Protein backbone atom coordinates (compact mmCIF):
# COMPACT_ATOMS: atom_id res chain seq x y z
CA UNK A 1 0.00 0.00 0.00
CA UNK A 2 0.98 3.63 -0.59
CA UNK A 3 -0.19 7.10 0.43
CA UNK A 4 -0.05 8.90 -2.92
CA UNK A 5 2.51 11.37 -1.58
CA UNK A 6 5.31 11.35 -4.16
CA UNK A 7 8.78 11.07 -2.64
CA UNK A 8 10.91 11.65 -5.74
CA UNK A 9 10.90 12.19 -9.48
CA UNK A 10 12.88 9.36 -11.02
CA UNK A 11 14.16 8.77 -14.54
CA UNK A 12 14.04 5.69 -16.76
CA UNK A 13 17.69 4.69 -17.16
CA UNK A 14 17.26 1.49 -19.17
CA UNK A 15 14.54 -0.70 -20.69
CA UNK A 16 15.38 -4.31 -21.56
CA UNK A 17 12.85 -6.60 -23.29
CA UNK A 18 12.64 -9.95 -21.47
CA UNK A 19 10.62 -12.62 -23.28
CA UNK A 20 7.71 -10.33 -23.99
CA UNK A 21 7.98 -8.53 -20.67
CA UNK A 22 10.19 -5.56 -19.81
CA UNK A 23 12.88 -4.96 -17.21
CA UNK A 24 13.08 -1.33 -16.16
CA UNK A 25 16.04 0.28 -14.45
CA UNK A 26 15.27 3.62 -12.85
CA UNK A 27 17.45 6.36 -11.42
CA UNK A 28 15.74 7.23 -8.14
CA UNK A 29 16.71 10.89 -7.70
CA UNK A 30 16.30 11.97 -4.08
CA UNK A 31 14.46 8.80 -3.02
CA UNK A 32 16.04 7.42 0.16
CA UNK A 33 17.08 3.86 -0.71
CA UNK A 34 18.82 3.14 2.62
CA UNK A 35 15.89 1.13 4.00
CA UNK A 36 14.95 -0.69 0.79
CA UNK A 37 15.28 -4.49 0.73
CA UNK A 38 15.17 -6.94 -2.14
CA UNK A 39 11.52 -7.63 -2.97
CA UNK A 40 10.21 -4.33 -1.59
CA UNK A 41 7.44 -2.51 -3.44
CA UNK A 42 8.01 0.85 -5.09
CA UNK A 43 5.25 2.67 -6.97
CA UNK A 44 6.28 3.98 -10.40
CA UNK A 45 3.67 6.39 -11.77
CA UNK A 46 1.21 4.69 -9.46
CA UNK A 47 2.09 1.13 -10.53
CA UNK A 48 3.31 -1.13 -7.73
CA UNK A 49 6.57 -2.78 -8.86
CA UNK A 50 8.89 -5.16 -7.04
CA UNK A 51 12.55 -4.22 -6.67
CA UNK A 52 14.64 -7.13 -7.97
CA UNK A 53 17.97 -5.29 -7.77
CA UNK A 54 19.00 -1.92 -6.35
CA UNK A 55 21.80 0.29 -5.16
CA UNK A 56 21.93 3.71 -3.56
CA UNK A 57 20.75 5.56 -6.64
CA UNK A 58 18.72 3.12 -8.76
CA UNK A 59 16.61 -0.02 -8.80
CA UNK A 60 15.36 -2.52 -11.36
CA UNK A 61 11.93 -4.12 -11.69
CA UNK A 62 10.24 -6.50 -14.10
CA UNK A 63 7.02 -5.30 -15.75
CA UNK A 64 4.61 -7.88 -17.16
CA UNK A 65 3.05 -7.73 -20.61
CA UNK A 66 -0.35 -7.13 -19.00
CA UNK A 67 0.92 -4.18 -16.97
CA UNK A 68 2.57 -2.68 -20.04
CA UNK A 69 -0.70 -2.91 -21.96
CA UNK A 70 -2.98 -1.59 -19.21
CA UNK A 71 -0.88 1.30 -17.88
CA UNK A 72 1.17 4.18 -19.22
CA UNK A 73 4.42 2.31 -18.45
CA UNK A 74 4.27 0.87 -21.96
CA UNK A 75 4.60 4.42 -23.34
CA UNK A 76 7.81 5.23 -21.46
CA UNK A 77 11.25 5.50 -23.01
CA UNK A 78 14.78 6.07 -21.77
CA UNK A 79 14.93 9.46 -20.09
CA UNK A 80 11.21 9.57 -19.20
CA UNK A 81 10.45 11.10 -15.81
CA UNK A 82 8.31 9.14 -13.35
CA UNK A 83 6.76 9.60 -9.91
CA UNK A 84 8.26 7.36 -7.22
CA UNK A 85 6.97 6.34 -3.80
CA UNK A 86 8.10 3.56 -1.47
CA UNK A 87 5.47 1.38 0.21
CA UNK A 88 4.10 2.82 3.42
CA UNK A 89 4.99 1.48 6.87
CA UNK A 90 3.03 1.57 10.14
CA UNK A 91 5.03 4.68 11.03
CA UNK A 92 4.22 6.53 7.78
CA UNK A 93 2.07 9.65 7.93
CA UNK A 94 -1.04 9.07 5.80
CA UNK A 95 -0.89 12.49 4.18
CA UNK A 96 -2.79 11.44 1.05
CA UNK A 97 -5.16 8.46 1.03
CA UNK A 98 -4.78 4.69 0.89
CA UNK A 99 -3.46 3.74 -2.54
CA UNK A 100 -3.01 0.12 -3.65
CA UNK A 101 -0.73 0.66 -6.64
CA UNK A 102 -3.14 -1.22 -8.92
CA UNK A 103 -4.13 0.95 -11.88
CA UNK A 104 -7.84 0.94 -12.75
CA UNK A 105 -7.53 2.59 -16.15
CA UNK A 106 -5.86 5.16 -18.35
CA UNK A 107 -7.05 8.75 -18.37
CA UNK A 108 -6.24 11.48 -20.87
CA UNK A 109 -5.41 15.12 -20.22
CA UNK A 110 -8.01 17.19 -22.06
CA UNK A 111 -6.86 20.69 -21.13
CA UNK A 112 -4.73 22.73 -18.75
CA UNK A 113 -4.78 26.40 -17.85
CA UNK A 114 -3.18 28.64 -15.26
CA UNK A 115 -5.29 29.76 -12.31
CA UNK A 116 -3.28 32.27 -10.26
CA UNK A 117 -0.26 30.26 -9.04
CA UNK A 118 -2.00 26.91 -9.55
CA UNK A 119 -2.77 24.98 -12.72
CA UNK A 120 -6.16 23.46 -13.50
CA UNK A 121 -6.35 20.22 -15.46
CA UNK A 122 -9.32 18.54 -17.10
CA UNK A 123 -8.98 14.76 -17.40
CA UNK A 124 -11.18 12.25 -19.20
CA UNK A 125 -11.48 8.91 -17.42
CA UNK A 126 -12.75 5.65 -18.95
CA UNK A 127 -16.55 5.57 -18.79
CA UNK A 128 -16.38 2.47 -16.58
CA UNK A 129 -14.64 4.49 -13.83
CA UNK A 130 -16.97 7.51 -13.85
CA UNK A 131 -19.20 6.08 -11.10
CA UNK A 132 -16.25 5.96 -8.68
CA UNK A 133 -15.20 9.61 -9.14
CA UNK A 134 -16.93 12.31 -7.08
CA UNK A 135 -16.38 15.98 -6.37
CA UNK A 136 -14.14 16.49 -3.31
CA UNK A 137 -13.32 12.78 -3.36
CA UNK A 138 -9.85 11.31 -3.76
CA UNK A 139 -8.25 9.96 -6.92
CA UNK A 140 -4.72 8.85 -7.77
CA UNK A 141 -3.16 10.20 -10.96
CA UNK A 142 0.21 8.65 -11.85
CA UNK A 143 0.58 7.73 -8.19
CA UNK A 144 -0.25 11.20 -6.84
CA UNK A 145 -3.09 11.49 -4.34
CA UNK A 146 -5.33 14.35 -5.48
CA UNK A 147 -8.71 15.87 -4.67
CA UNK A 148 -11.32 16.06 -7.42
CA UNK A 149 -12.65 19.61 -7.83
CA UNK A 150 -15.45 19.03 -10.31
CA UNK A 151 -17.03 16.14 -12.20
CA UNK A 152 -18.93 16.23 -15.50
CA UNK A 153 -19.77 12.74 -16.72
CA UNK A 154 -16.50 10.86 -17.16
CA UNK A 155 -14.46 14.10 -17.14
CA UNK A 156 -13.10 15.56 -13.92
CA UNK A 157 -11.06 18.61 -12.96
CA UNK A 158 -8.06 19.03 -10.68
CA UNK A 159 -6.45 22.12 -9.18
CA UNK A 160 -2.70 21.54 -8.75
CA UNK A 161 -0.84 23.82 -6.34
CA UNK A 162 2.78 24.95 -6.95
CA UNK A 163 4.35 22.49 -4.49
CA UNK A 164 2.74 19.50 -6.22
CA UNK A 165 3.80 20.83 -9.61
CA UNK A 166 7.40 21.02 -8.39
CA UNK A 167 7.52 17.61 -6.68
CA UNK A 168 5.77 15.47 -9.32
CA UNK A 169 5.69 15.00 -13.09
CA UNK A 170 2.33 16.77 -13.33
CA UNK A 171 4.01 19.98 -14.49
CA UNK A 172 4.89 18.18 -17.75
CA UNK A 173 1.29 17.19 -18.55
CA UNK A 174 -0.10 18.50 -21.83
CA UNK A 175 -3.29 17.83 -23.79
CA UNK A 176 -3.20 14.21 -24.93
CA UNK A 177 -0.94 12.96 -22.12
CA UNK A 178 -2.06 9.53 -20.90
CA UNK A 179 -2.09 9.06 -17.13
CA UNK A 180 -2.62 6.12 -14.78
CA UNK A 181 -5.78 6.37 -12.70
CA UNK A 182 -6.63 4.55 -9.49
CA UNK A 183 -10.00 5.31 -7.91
CA UNK A 184 -10.54 5.48 -4.16
CA UNK A 185 -10.53 1.94 -2.77
CA UNK A 186 -13.42 2.84 -0.45
CA UNK A 187 -15.66 3.46 -3.47
CA UNK A 188 -14.85 0.00 -4.81
CA UNK A 189 -15.66 -1.73 -1.52
CA UNK A 190 -18.86 0.30 -1.20
CA UNK A 191 -20.00 -1.00 -4.58
CA UNK A 192 -19.55 -4.60 -3.45
CA UNK A 193 -21.32 -3.93 -0.13
CA UNK A 194 -24.33 -2.47 -1.95
CA UNK A 195 -24.59 -5.65 -4.00
CA UNK A 196 -25.10 -7.64 -0.79
CA UNK A 197 -25.77 -11.33 -1.42
CA UNK A 198 -25.83 -10.69 -5.18
CA UNK A 199 -22.06 -10.12 -5.05
CA UNK A 200 -21.63 -13.91 -4.97
CA UNK A 201 -23.24 -14.37 -8.38
CA UNK A 202 -21.85 -13.53 -11.83
CA UNK A 203 -23.22 -10.35 -13.40
CA UNK A 204 -23.48 -9.38 -17.04
CA UNK A 205 -23.95 -5.65 -16.44
CA UNK A 206 -20.71 -4.97 -14.60
CA UNK A 207 -22.04 -4.25 -11.08
CA UNK A 208 -24.22 -1.42 -9.77
CA UNK A 209 -26.82 -0.14 -12.27
CA UNK A 210 -29.59 2.46 -12.10
CA UNK A 211 -32.13 -0.38 -12.04
CA UNK A 212 -30.36 -1.99 -9.07
CA UNK A 213 -30.28 1.32 -7.15
CA UNK A 214 -33.97 1.94 -7.86
CA UNK A 215 -34.86 -1.59 -6.71
CA UNK A 216 -33.17 -1.01 -3.38
CA UNK A 217 -34.62 2.43 -2.71
CA UNK A 218 -31.62 4.60 -3.62
CA UNK A 219 -33.46 6.30 -6.51
CA UNK A 220 -37.02 7.51 -6.97
KOLGUNU-69676 format. One record per residue (C-alpha): residue number from 1; chain; x, y, z. Coordinates in steps of 0.5 Angstrom, whole numbers, always signed. Layout:
BEGIN
[gulo NUM A [X Y Z]]
...
% end
This chain:
BEGIN
[gulo 1 A [+0 +0 +0]]
[gulo 2 A [+2 +7 -1]]
[gulo 3 A [+0 +14 +1]]
[gulo 4 A [+0 +18 -6]]
[gulo 5 A [+5 +23 -3]]
[gulo 6 A [+11 +23 -8]]
[gulo 7 A [+18 +22 -5]]
[gulo 8 A [+22 +23 -11]]
[gulo 9 A [+22 +24 -19]]
[gulo 10 A [+26 +19 -22]]
[gulo 11 A [+28 +18 -29]]
[gulo 12 A [+28 +11 -34]]
[gulo 13 A [+35 +9 -34]]
[gulo 14 A [+35 +3 -38]]
[gulo 15 A [+29 -1 -41]]
[gulo 16 A [+31 -9 -43]]
[gulo 17 A [+26 -13 -47]]
[gulo 18 A [+25 -20 -43]]
[gulo 19 A [+21 -25 -47]]
[gulo 20 A [+15 -21 -48]]
[gulo 21 A [+16 -17 -41]]
[gulo 22 A [+20 -11 -40]]
[gulo 23 A [+26 -10 -34]]
[gulo 24 A [+26 -3 -32]]
[gulo 25 A [+32 +1 -29]]
[gulo 26 A [+31 +7 -26]]
[gulo 27 A [+35 +13 -23]]
[gulo 28 A [+31 +14 -16]]
[gulo 29 A [+33 +22 -15]]
[gulo 30 A [+33 +24 -8]]
[gulo 31 A [+29 +18 -6]]
[gulo 32 A [+32 +15 +0]]
[gulo 33 A [+34 +8 -1]]
[gulo 34 A [+38 +6 +5]]
[gulo 35 A [+32 +2 +8]]
[gulo 36 A [+30 -1 +2]]
[gulo 37 A [+31 -9 +1]]
[gulo 38 A [+30 -14 -4]]
[gulo 39 A [+23 -15 -6]]
[gulo 40 A [+20 -9 -3]]
[gulo 41 A [+15 -5 -7]]
[gulo 42 A [+16 +2 -10]]
[gulo 43 A [+11 +5 -14]]
[gulo 44 A [+13 +8 -21]]
[gulo 45 A [+7 +13 -24]]
[gulo 46 A [+2 +9 -19]]
[gulo 47 A [+4 +2 -21]]
[gulo 48 A [+7 -2 -15]]
[gulo 49 A [+13 -6 -18]]
[gulo 50 A [+18 -10 -14]]
[gulo 51 A [+25 -8 -13]]
[gulo 52 A [+29 -14 -16]]
[gulo 53 A [+36 -11 -16]]
[gulo 54 A [+38 -4 -13]]
[gulo 55 A [+44 +1 -10]]
[gulo 56 A [+44 +7 -7]]
[gulo 57 A [+41 +11 -13]]
[gulo 58 A [+37 +6 -18]]
[gulo 59 A [+33 +0 -18]]
[gulo 60 A [+31 -5 -23]]
[gulo 61 A [+24 -8 -23]]
[gulo 62 A [+20 -13 -28]]
[gulo 63 A [+14 -11 -32]]
[gulo 64 A [+9 -16 -34]]
[gulo 65 A [+6 -15 -41]]
[gulo 66 A [-1 -14 -38]]
[gulo 67 A [+2 -8 -34]]
[gulo 68 A [+5 -5 -40]]
[gulo 69 A [-1 -6 -44]]
[gulo 70 A [-6 -3 -38]]
[gulo 71 A [-2 +3 -36]]
[gulo 72 A [+2 +8 -38]]
[gulo 73 A [+9 +5 -37]]
[gulo 74 A [+9 +2 -44]]
[gulo 75 A [+9 +9 -47]]
[gulo 76 A [+16 +10 -43]]
[gulo 77 A [+23 +11 -46]]
[gulo 78 A [+30 +12 -44]]
[gulo 79 A [+30 +19 -40]]
[gulo 80 A [+22 +19 -38]]
[gulo 81 A [+21 +22 -32]]
[gulo 82 A [+17 +18 -27]]
[gulo 83 A [+14 +19 -20]]
[gulo 84 A [+17 +15 -14]]
[gulo 85 A [+14 +13 -8]]
[gulo 86 A [+16 +7 -3]]
[gulo 87 A [+11 +3 +0]]
[gulo 88 A [+8 +6 +7]]
[gulo 89 A [+10 +3 +14]]
[gulo 90 A [+6 +3 +20]]
[gulo 91 A [+10 +9 +22]]
[gulo 92 A [+8 +13 +16]]
[gulo 93 A [+4 +19 +16]]
[gulo 94 A [-2 +18 +12]]
[gulo 95 A [-2 +25 +8]]
[gulo 96 A [-6 +23 +2]]
[gulo 97 A [-10 +17 +2]]
[gulo 98 A [-10 +9 +2]]
[gulo 99 A [-7 +7 -5]]
[gulo 100 A [-6 +0 -7]]
[gulo 101 A [-1 +1 -13]]
[gulo 102 A [-6 -2 -18]]
[gulo 103 A [-8 +2 -24]]
[gulo 104 A [-16 +2 -26]]
[gulo 105 A [-15 +5 -32]]
[gulo 106 A [-12 +10 -37]]
[gulo 107 A [-14 +18 -37]]
[gulo 108 A [-12 +23 -42]]
[gulo 109 A [-11 +30 -40]]
[gulo 110 A [-16 +34 -44]]
[gulo 111 A [-14 +41 -42]]
[gulo 112 A [-9 +45 -37]]
[gulo 113 A [-10 +53 -36]]
[gulo 114 A [-6 +57 -31]]
[gulo 115 A [-11 +60 -25]]
[gulo 116 A [-7 +65 -21]]
[gulo 117 A [-1 +61 -18]]
[gulo 118 A [-4 +54 -19]]
[gulo 119 A [-6 +50 -25]]
[gulo 120 A [-12 +47 -27]]
[gulo 121 A [-13 +40 -31]]
[gulo 122 A [-19 +37 -34]]
[gulo 123 A [-18 +30 -35]]
[gulo 124 A [-22 +24 -38]]
[gulo 125 A [-23 +18 -35]]
[gulo 126 A [-25 +11 -38]]
[gulo 127 A [-33 +11 -38]]
[gulo 128 A [-33 +5 -33]]
[gulo 129 A [-29 +9 -28]]
[gulo 130 A [-34 +15 -28]]
[gulo 131 A [-38 +12 -22]]
[gulo 132 A [-33 +12 -17]]
[gulo 133 A [-30 +19 -18]]
[gulo 134 A [-34 +25 -14]]
[gulo 135 A [-33 +32 -13]]
[gulo 136 A [-28 +33 -7]]
[gulo 137 A [-27 +26 -7]]
[gulo 138 A [-20 +23 -8]]
[gulo 139 A [-17 +20 -14]]
[gulo 140 A [-9 +18 -16]]
[gulo 141 A [-6 +20 -22]]
[gulo 142 A [+0 +17 -24]]
[gulo 143 A [+1 +15 -16]]
[gulo 144 A [+0 +22 -14]]
[gulo 145 A [-6 +23 -9]]
[gulo 146 A [-11 +29 -11]]
[gulo 147 A [-17 +32 -9]]
[gulo 148 A [-23 +32 -15]]
[gulo 149 A [-25 +39 -16]]
[gulo 150 A [-31 +38 -21]]
[gulo 151 A [-34 +32 -24]]
[gulo 152 A [-38 +32 -31]]
[gulo 153 A [-40 +25 -33]]
[gulo 154 A [-33 +22 -34]]
[gulo 155 A [-29 +28 -34]]
[gulo 156 A [-26 +31 -28]]
[gulo 157 A [-22 +37 -26]]
[gulo 158 A [-16 +38 -21]]
[gulo 159 A [-13 +44 -18]]
[gulo 160 A [-5 +43 -17]]
[gulo 161 A [-2 +48 -13]]
[gulo 162 A [+6 +50 -14]]
[gulo 163 A [+9 +45 -9]]
[gulo 164 A [+5 +39 -12]]
[gulo 165 A [+8 +42 -19]]
[gulo 166 A [+15 +42 -17]]
[gulo 167 A [+15 +35 -13]]
[gulo 168 A [+12 +31 -19]]
[gulo 169 A [+11 +30 -26]]
[gulo 170 A [+5 +34 -27]]
[gulo 171 A [+8 +40 -29]]
[gulo 172 A [+10 +36 -35]]
[gulo 173 A [+3 +34 -37]]
[gulo 174 A [+0 +37 -44]]
[gulo 175 A [-7 +36 -48]]
[gulo 176 A [-6 +28 -50]]
[gulo 177 A [-2 +26 -44]]
[gulo 178 A [-4 +19 -42]]
[gulo 179 A [-4 +18 -34]]
[gulo 180 A [-5 +12 -30]]
[gulo 181 A [-12 +13 -25]]
[gulo 182 A [-13 +9 -19]]
[gulo 183 A [-20 +11 -16]]
[gulo 184 A [-21 +11 -8]]
[gulo 185 A [-21 +4 -6]]
[gulo 186 A [-27 +6 -1]]
[gulo 187 A [-31 +7 -7]]
[gulo 188 A [-30 +0 -10]]
[gulo 189 A [-31 -3 -3]]
[gulo 190 A [-38 +1 -2]]
[gulo 191 A [-40 -2 -9]]
[gulo 192 A [-39 -9 -7]]
[gulo 193 A [-43 -8 +0]]
[gulo 194 A [-49 -5 -4]]
[gulo 195 A [-49 -11 -8]]
[gulo 196 A [-50 -15 -2]]
[gulo 197 A [-52 -23 -3]]
[gulo 198 A [-52 -21 -10]]
[gulo 199 A [-44 -20 -10]]
[gulo 200 A [-43 -28 -10]]
[gulo 201 A [-46 -29 -17]]
[gulo 202 A [-44 -27 -24]]
[gulo 203 A [-46 -21 -27]]
[gulo 204 A [-47 -19 -34]]
[gulo 205 A [-48 -11 -33]]
[gulo 206 A [-41 -10 -29]]
[gulo 207 A [-44 -9 -22]]
[gulo 208 A [-48 -3 -20]]
[gulo 209 A [-54 +0 -25]]
[gulo 210 A [-59 +5 -24]]
[gulo 211 A [-64 -1 -24]]
[gulo 212 A [-61 -4 -18]]
[gulo 213 A [-61 +3 -14]]
[gulo 214 A [-68 +4 -16]]
[gulo 215 A [-70 -3 -13]]
[gulo 216 A [-66 -2 -7]]
[gulo 217 A [-69 +5 -5]]
[gulo 218 A [-63 +9 -7]]
[gulo 219 A [-67 +13 -13]]
[gulo 220 A [-74 +15 -14]]
% end
